[in-house]
């Protein structure tokens, strides 16, 4: 199975897509951006042996902000 993302420009295309789904030629999945972000976060965290502390996150954010404002 191949998954693709389609941006619908003309609303008339929705009927065509629904007709294809009714014929069991395609399956329509609604995207859930929150779930996608959560899955990405889990994937990134699974590659780390240690958990990042709030202090480490704060330090990194402050360093990035400092480098941006120095320019």
Beta strands, then each sheet from edge to edge (+ up, - down):
end
